[in-house]
C-alpha cells in the first residue's frame, strides 16, 4: 500500500469510528454515569472498529488516531442529545 492509500485508509476508518459512535454517545449522555448501560454504550462499538481496522490492513500504531475519532463521535453524539433536549424544553 502506498502512503496515500495508507492515509486514506486511516481517514476512512477514523471517520467510520466517529459515525459509529454518534448514536452511542447520543444514548450514553442521558444514562447514569458508570452504570452498565453507560459502559455498554462506550464499549460496544470497539469490536466493530477493530474489525474495520484489520480489514483495512492497519496495524496497532494507528489506534490513537482511530480512538480520537471514536471519542469525538461519543462527544458529538452527546452534544446532539443535549442540544435536542434543551431545545425541546423551551
N, C-alpha and C positions, 0 to 999 in steps of 0.2 A: 504494500500500500504506500503510495507516495505521500508526501507531507500534507498536500492539500486535501486528499481523501481522508487522512487521519484527522485533520482539524474539522472537516465536515462531519465525520462520524461522531466526534466528541460533541460538536454543536447539536447534532440531531438527537443524540441520546440525552444530553442535558436538557434540551427543550422538551423531550418526551417525559423526562423525570419531573420537570416543572408542571406540565399539563396534567400528568397523572396524579400529582399531589394536590392540585387545586381542590377537587371535591373532598379529599380527606382533611385538608385544612379548613374547609368550609364547615364540615361536620364537627371537627375537633374543637373549634373555638367555643362552642356552646355546651360542651360536656365538662363534667367536674374534673379539675386538674388532678393528674396521677391516678385516675380511675382506670378500669380495664378497657373501657371504650376509648379513652384518651390515648392509652398506649397502643391500642389496636390501630387507631386512625394514623398514628405516626409510623408504625412499623409494617402495616400491611403492604404498602407499595414497594418495600425493599426487595422482595423476591422477583417482582416484575422488572425492576430496574436492573437487578443482577442478570436476568435473562437477556434484557436488551443489550447490556454491556458486553456479555460474552458472545452473543450473536453478531454484534458489530465488530468483534475481534479486538476489543480494547482490553488492556490489562489493568492491573490494580493501581497503577500510577495515576490514572485519570479519575479515580474515585473522589478526591476532594472537589474537583470541578463539577462532577455529576451530583455530589452531595449538596453543593451550593445551589444548584438548580432545584433539587428536591426541597431544600429548606425554603427557598424563595417561593416555591409553589405552596408550601404549607402556610407561609406568611401571607401571601396574596389571597389564598382561599379564605383564611381567617378574616382578612380585611374586607373581602367581598361580603361575608356573612354579617360582620358587624356594621357595615355600611347599609346593607339591606334592612337589618333590624332597626337601626336608628332612623332611617328614612320612613319606615312604616309606622313608627311610633309617633310621628308628628301629627 
